[in-house]
């Protein structure tokens, strides 16, 4: 199990297209019935690919990913730091 929060998948918004599954570089996401689930949380690299490829906007990363060397104080919006 991971010690960080995983991306959230809103089933009320998800269309079940499977784009997140097809594009997950670590295969952490699989379809379970009509909806995707993060079935291997330890494999989730928190790369943001699932959020970027979801055409419905149903996947949200809890933390903001900043580019190396970026100043978190200048990030466009709230940044969660653990």
N, C-alpha and C positions, 0 to 999 in steps of 0.2 A: 504494500500500500504506500501511497505517496504521503509526504508530510506537507504538501501544499494543496491548495484548492485547484480542482480541475476545471476545464471549460464547462459551462453549463449549456444544456440543450433544452430549449423550450419546445415541448411537444405541441403546444397550442399554436405555434408558428411554423414548426417543421412540416414540410410537405412530403418527407420520406423519399426524396430524390436519390439519396445515396452519394452525392458528390463528396461529402466529408469523408466517407468510407473510402472512396476511390482515390482520394488525394492524400490521405493520412500517410506520412512517410514511415511511420513506425507500426502501422496496422493496429493501433490501439483502439480504433473505432470500428465497430461492426454493426450491421443491421440486426436488430432483435425484433422480429415481427415487422411492423410497419415503420419503426423508428430506429435511428442510430443510438448506440450507447457506447460509452468508453468502457470496454470490457477488460482491457489490460491497462489499468491506471499507472502501473509502474513503468510502462513503456511510453506513456505520453511525454513527449519532449517539450510540450507547451510552446510549440513553434508558431502557432497562429494560423496554420494552413487551413484547418477546419473552419475557423471563423471567416477567413478570407474567401473560401470557395463556396460557402453556404449562400445560395441565391435568395433565400427567404430571410436571412439575418437571424436564424434561430439559434445560432451558437455564439456565445459570448465568453471571452476570456476574462476572468476575474481580475487578473493583474494586467497592467499595461506593459508591453514590451518596448524597451527603449534601445536605440542603437548604441553600440559601444561608444563610450565617451560622451554620450548625451547628458545634459544637465537635467536631472529630474525636476528641478525648480522651474525649468522653462518648458516642461511638457504641456501639451495642449489638453488640459483637463486633469482630473484627479488621478494621482498615482498612489497605488497601495504598496506599501513597503512592509515586508515581514521581517 
